[in-house]
């Protein structure tokens, strides 16, 4: 291990969490401002790619043992299920519901079913991006 590897790996450990927390912020802020599942998913994937650049694929796969194909499937089920759930309530496709709740630490907050759709999009984007990156970068 060279000295430059130690510097890059140490900096990556800090920067990864900064990018990941910003991705979560963008995900939650996306309903009222630009952002949401797609942009949050791209930021999360970029944080994971940064880990792959600083460490090798084997090390990252040991630390984060996710099957990204399964993550894509879960995201598709969430996104399509949320969009299709409106049919059960006899309203147009993609109609979302919301209500206001008093949550501890947050106070009066609106919760939307659109956030579940955004979560599905987030998972699909992370899974697809990581599948592409890993297939390009793998030795197989």
C-alpha positions in Angstrom: 0.0 0.0 0.0 1.4 3.3 -1.1 1.1 6.6 0.9 -1.2 8.0 -1.7 -3.5 5.0 -1.2 -3.8 5.8 2.5 -4.6 9.4 1.8 -7.2 8.6 -0.9 -8.8 5.8 1.2 -9.0 8.0 4.4 -10.5 10.9 2.5 -12.9 8.6 0.8 -14.2 7.3 4.1 -15.2 10.9 5.1 -16.4 12.1 1.7 -18.5 9.0 1.1 -20.7 9.8 4.2 -20.9 13.5 3.1 -22.2 12.6 -0.3 -24.5 9.9 1.1 -26.1 12.2 3.6 -26.5 14.9 0.9 -28.2 12.2 -1.3 -30.6 11.4 1.6 -31.3 15.1 2.0 -32.0 15.5 -1.7 -34.3 12.5 -1.6 -36.4 13.9 1.2 -36.4 17.5 -0.1 -37.4 16.3 -3.6 -41.1 16.6 -3.1 -41.1 20.3 -2.6 -37.8 21.3 -4.4 -35.8 19.9 -7.2 -34.4 16.4 -6.4 -36.1 13.3 -5.3 -35.5 9.6 -6.0 -33.7 9.9 -9.3 -31.1 12.6 -8.2 -30.7 11.0 -4.8 -30.1 7.6 -6.4 -27.4 9.1 -8.7 -25.7 10.8 -5.8 -25.8 7.5 -3.8 -24.4 5.6 -6.8 -21.6 8.2 -7.1 -20.7 7.8 -3.5 -20.5 4.0 -4.0 -18.4 4.5 -7.2 -16.0 6.7 -5.1 -15.6 3.7 -2.7 -14.9 1.5 -5.7 -12.2 3.9 -6.9 -10.5 4.1 -3.5 -10.8 0.4 -2.7 -11.2 -2.6 -4.9 -14.4 -4.3 -5.9 -13.8 -7.2 -3.6 -13.4 -5.0 -0.5 -16.5 -2.9 -1.2 -18.5 -6.1 -1.9 -17.5 -7.5 1.5 -18.4 -4.2 3.3 -21.7 -3.8 1.3 -22.9 -7.2 0.3 -25.9 -6.1 -1.8 -27.3 -7.9 -4.8 -28.1 -4.9 -7.0 -30.3 -6.9 -9.3 -32.6 -7.6 -6.3 -32.5 -3.9 -5.4 -33.8 -3.1 -8.9 -36.6 -5.6 -8.5 -37.6 -4.2 -5.1 -37.6 -0.7 -6.5 -39.7 -1.6 -9.4 -42.3 -3.3 -7.2 -42.4 -0.3 -4.9 -42.7 2.3 -7.7 -45.3 0.3 -9.7 -47.2 -0.8 -6.6 -47.4 2.8 -5.3 -48.5 4.1 -8.7 -51.0 1.3 -9.2 -52.5 1.5 -5.6 -54.6 4.4 -6.8 -56.6 2.0 -8.9 -57.8 0.2 -5.7 -59.3 3.5 -4.5 -61.0 4.2 -7.8 -59.0 7.3 -8.6 -56.8 8.0 -11.7 -53.5 6.2 -12.1 -50.6 7.9 -10.2 -52.9 9.8 -7.9 -51.1 10.2 -4.6 -52.4 10.7 -1.1 -51.0 12.9 1.7 -51.9 14.0 5.2 -50.4 16.0 8.0 -49.0 14.3 11.1 -47.5 15.5 14.4 -44.1 13.6 14.5 -41.7 13.7 17.4 -38.7 16.0 16.7 -40.3 17.1 13.4 -43.5 18.6 14.5 -46.4 19.0 12.1 -45.2 17.2 8.9 -46.9 16.2 5.7 -46.3 12.6 4.6 -47.0 11.7 1.0 -47.4 8.4 -0.8 -45.3 9.9 -3.6 -42.3 9.4 -1.2 -42.8 5.6 -1.6 -42.7 6.0 -5.4 -39.6 8.1 -5.1 -38.0 5.4 -2.9 -38.7 2.9 -5.7 -37.1 5.2 -8.3 -34.2 5.7 -5.9 -33.6 1.9 -5.5 -33.9 1.3 -9.3 -31.4 4.1 -10.1 -28.9 2.9 -7.5 -29.3 -0.8 -8.6 -29.1 -0.1 -12.3 -26.1 2.3 -12.0 -24.2 -0.1 -9.8 -24.9 -3.1 -12.0 -23.6 -1.1 -15.0 -20.5 0.1 -13.1 -19.7 -3.4 -11.7 -20.2 -5.1 -15.1 -17.8 -2.6 -16.7 -15.2 -2.9 -13.9 -15.3 -6.6 -13.2 -12.6 -9.0 -14.3 -15.0 -11.7 -15.4 
